[in-house]
Amino acid sequence: MKTDKKQLHQEMKRNFVIERLEKLGVTTHDHKSIYIMDYQELLAVLVLAEMRQVDIEHPEHKWFR
């Protein structure tokens, strides 16, 4: 039973990241579908996608330059 809860928790985290990527319009990365990636791969793709959303020309985001 404990394993089932852990698996469910991992799947929920994975689904959350997939939903975030879908909202950003990302469905593939390096010619690989996000729907077959594991959680760690998805997190890396999400970080890259979120970073691309930052407007580096905005005065508050000078540290990105």
Secondary structure as GFF3:
##gff-version 3
##sequence-region A 1 65
A	DSSP	alpha_helix	2	23	.	.	.	ID=ss1
A	DSSP	beta_strand	28	29	.	.	.	ID=ss2
A	DSSP	beta_strand	32	33	.	.	.	ID=ss3
A	DSSP	three_ten_helix	34	36	.	.	.	ID=ss4
A	DSSP	alpha_helix	39	52	.	.	.	ID=ss5
A	DSSP	three_ten_helix	59	64	.	.	.	ID=ss6
###
